[in-house]
Amino acid sequence: MKSLKNGTDTLTNSVTAISEFGFWIICENKEYFITFNDYPVFKKVRVDKIFNLKFISPKQMYWPEIDIDIEVEALEKPNMFPLIYK
């Protein structure tokens, strides 16, 4: 007999916090930090636009109001993606 899972999974794909250095996102139960040094365009936009995050696939994030997308693989393996968004 298997036990049922208690409670409800509350993790969702979303921005969780913003600091002066960047912001954190949760994607598929993993947390990533997106730095303003690597993605400076985010430093120039209002906070509400950073929180307006959509997932256009399970591994691709999109901010429609500022027309920016980032693939999760670029955050997991940054050495494979040496170009920095300007």
Secondary structure, 3 states (H helix, E strand, C coil): CCCCCCCCCCCCCEEEEECCCEEEEEECCEEEEEECCCCHHHHHCCHHHHHCCEEEECCEEEECCCCEEEEHHHHHCHHHCCCCCC
